[in-house]
Amino acid sequence: MRQMETSSELLLETSFIWHEINVGDLIRLEADLEVDGVPQLRSASQYEVLAKLSPAPSHQVFVVQSDITAELVQVYPFLISSYDNRTSPTCLM
């Protein structure tokens, strides 16, 4: 029963993060990210969200560009430790 509650909490948190972060916002990861043993992203860096993909309801990812390989990398919401919403400048007249 406890595992089901934990899974539900994770899904809820992931959904919240997915809706809160927009293209252009900055994200930071919980830990360094490697793909097939090759470093892709560093937890000490912030990455601009270039796109949001949701090919299935439970498969949502953000796309950022690696500062290590210059490749586009998919980041799952549960890997994000913090984010910074960029506000668009307001036009004062």
C-alpha positions as MATLAB code, in Angstrom:
seq = 'MRQMETSSELLLETSFIWHEINVGDLIRLEADLEVDGVPQLRSASQYEVLAKLSPAPSHQVFVVQSDITAELVQVYPFLISSYDNRTSPTCLM';
ca = [
       0.000    0.000    0.000;
       2.804    2.439    0.875;
       4.468    1.864   -2.516;
       1.209    2.778   -4.267;
       1.031    6.038   -2.299;
       4.639    6.812   -3.207;
       3.939    6.144   -6.900;
       0.886    8.388   -6.784;
       2.877   11.152   -5.104;
       5.603   10.879   -7.747;
       3.054   11.074  -10.574;
       1.411   14.109   -8.980;
       4.749   15.854   -8.465;
       5.849   15.039  -12.017;
       2.598   16.414  -13.421;
       2.965   19.611  -11.368;
       6.533   20.177  -12.586;
       5.472   19.453  -16.184;
       2.798   22.169  -16.063;
       4.909   24.717  -14.148;
       7.959   24.695  -16.425;
       7.700   26.315  -19.841;
       9.916   26.571  -22.896;
      12.591   29.164  -22.102;
      12.672   28.413  -18.360;
      15.893   27.257  -16.704;
      16.195   23.892  -14.972;
      18.801   22.295  -12.717;
      19.174   18.525  -12.215;
      19.361   16.501   -8.996;
      22.540   14.761  -10.226;
      24.803   14.606  -13.257;
      23.167   12.813  -16.189;
      24.927   10.162  -18.235;
      23.556    8.332  -21.274;
      25.203    4.985  -22.029;
      28.077    5.953  -19.709;
      28.737    9.246  -21.514;
      28.286   12.457  -19.450;
      25.537   14.664  -20.908;
      24.430   17.196  -18.265;
      25.877   18.502  -14.990;
      23.896   19.126  -11.827;
      25.931   22.299  -11.205;
      24.661   23.904  -14.441;
      21.332   25.399  -15.459;
      19.796   24.421  -18.778;
      17.243   26.291  -20.857;
      14.182   24.267  -21.801;
      14.072   24.224  -25.605;
      10.972   22.043  -25.980;
       8.420   20.003  -24.063;
       7.411   16.619  -25.467;
       4.512   14.455  -24.347;
       4.128   11.494  -26.707;
       2.046    9.701  -24.027;
       0.350   10.954  -20.837;
       2.878    9.264  -18.572;
       5.885    9.994  -20.806;
       6.634   13.702  -20.529;
      10.121   15.101  -21.143;
      11.862   18.426  -21.451;
      14.496   18.936  -24.141;
      17.689   20.859  -23.351;
      21.052   21.219  -25.084;
      24.063   19.618  -23.452;
      26.920   21.951  -22.573;
      29.227   18.934  -22.787;
      28.300   17.320  -26.126;
      26.143   20.097  -27.688;
      23.497   17.403  -28.375;
      19.833   17.689  -27.484;
      19.026   15.705  -24.342;
      15.668   14.595  -22.944;
      15.147   15.253  -19.235;
      12.366   13.600  -17.251;
      10.559   15.858  -14.752;
      11.534   13.690  -11.772;
      15.234   14.439  -12.479;
      14.762   18.190  -11.897;
      15.853   19.622   -8.559;
      14.925   23.259   -9.226;
      13.721   25.581  -11.929;
      13.595   29.280  -12.676;
      10.621   30.620  -14.594;
      11.730   33.302  -16.970;
       9.296   36.150  -17.099;
       8.800   37.900  -20.367;
       9.635   41.613  -20.244;
       6.676   43.898  -19.791;
       6.204   46.700  -22.219;
       5.613   49.983  -20.409;
       3.986   52.803  -22.299;
];
